Amino acid sequence: MRAPAYPIRFCNTADGVRIAYAAGGTGLSLVKTPNWLNHLELDPKSPVWRAWIARMSRSFRLIRYDARGCGLSDRDVRHVSFATNLLDLEAVVDAAGIRRFALFGASQGAAIAIDYAARHPDRVSHLILYGAYLRGARKRDASAQAIEQADIMLKLVQLGWGQDNSAFRQVFATQFIPDSTLEQLRAFDEIQRQTASPEAAMRLLDSFHEIDVSAQAGKIACPTLVLHSRDDARVPFEEGRQVASAIHGAEFVSLPSRNHILLEHQTAWGQFFDEIAEFIQRHGNESAAEFPGLGDVTERERHVLELVATGLSNSQIAETLGISPKTVRNHINHLFSKLEVRDRAHAIVLAREAGLGLRKEGHPVR
């Protein structure tokens, strides 16, 4: 399965860091928080991630981004901590011009998603978590042995991350994808090497160990789905159970796998996507119904209208959504007819009255 290559753009966080993001696909907007480790340009070509990206893009308008210190985002940054993850995510969703969206997080990305959803309940329509945990390695177990194990992993990064010899990085690869082909194992190792410097990888891993979103989990109000591999070699199954228990009304699904990252050849792969599709169907995709006055616009037309309201041109909208300018024109003509407006200015007024077009700074930095 080949993953589409969507245009990569940049936006600035509140503390001045440039974050790379990409958006494309059709359907309900779904924002994916970063996990270990992402690279917008390399992931769609990787045998580890390309099928996942392609499958998600068929069902959603998928928004991905590289965390600070990684991939195409600013690498040489002064502040890298769990707290700065929120700044990255806030910048991306505003730059992408989306008001409400489904939020997906895996591994430490799940903790980022929980933190954001608790702080911005008006923005998150659905929360989907996989391989999640509430507390990092040092927080969930304060024993001397647990702390020593966490420190050993940091030492492995310090000693071997930048070397041509992949032996040190393979420790991480075999934890994340124990049930994989040799090609997938090598690809995961290579993405790790190219995505982050040894110093950035150390700072990121150290910040993960200190995560604790136990309090935030109790504030989640949106429909939530928690999925976890029964024999996850990276994050214990019990951690996933605790996440689901901490979020009121969360649905929990166990998957038959040892992998922390699911791969296309696994039985759990199909179940994972089926569970997500059924979850979205049960709780609705919140298209026009959440915006009074917009009539019967489709989900794609709503995306186009929201981008019109932020001031983007037809060509910029086409790039953002991964469609042709002609298709954008057709959507806009249909919108004018459905909304009973004659021009772009009146459509923008109506869209903003409905709460669309929150981002008003203009086209994101390229």
QUIUR-V118722 format. One record per run of one state. SS is the DSSP state (H for helix, E for strand, - for the rest). FROM is the first residue (numbers start at 1). LEN is the number of residues. If there is no record, write none. Layout:
ss | from | len
SS | FROM | LEN
SS | FROM | LEN
This chain:
ss | from | len
- | 1 | 7
E | 8 | 5
- | 13 | 5
E | 18 | 8
- | 26 | 2
E | 28 | 5
- | 33 | 7
H | 40 | 4
- | 44 | 6
H | 50 | 10
E | 60 | 6
- | 66 | 16
H | 82 | 14
- | 96 | 5
E | 101 | 6
- | 107 | 1
H | 108 | 12
- | 120 | 4
E | 124 | 7
- | 131 | 4
E | 135 | 1
- | 136 | 1
H | 137 | 4
- | 141 | 3
H | 144 | 17
- | 161 | 6
H | 167 | 10
- | 177 | 5
H | 182 | 14
- | 196 | 2
H | 198 | 12
- | 210 | 2
E | 212 | 1
- | 213 | 1
H | 214 | 4
- | 218 | 5
E | 223 | 7
- | 230 | 7
H | 237 | 10
- | 247 | 4
E | 251 | 5
- | 256 | 11
H | 267 | 17
- | 284 | 4
H | 288 | 3
- | 291 | 8
H | 299 | 11
- | 310 | 4
H | 314 | 8
- | 322 | 3
H | 325 | 15
- | 340 | 4
H | 344 | 10
- | 354 | 13
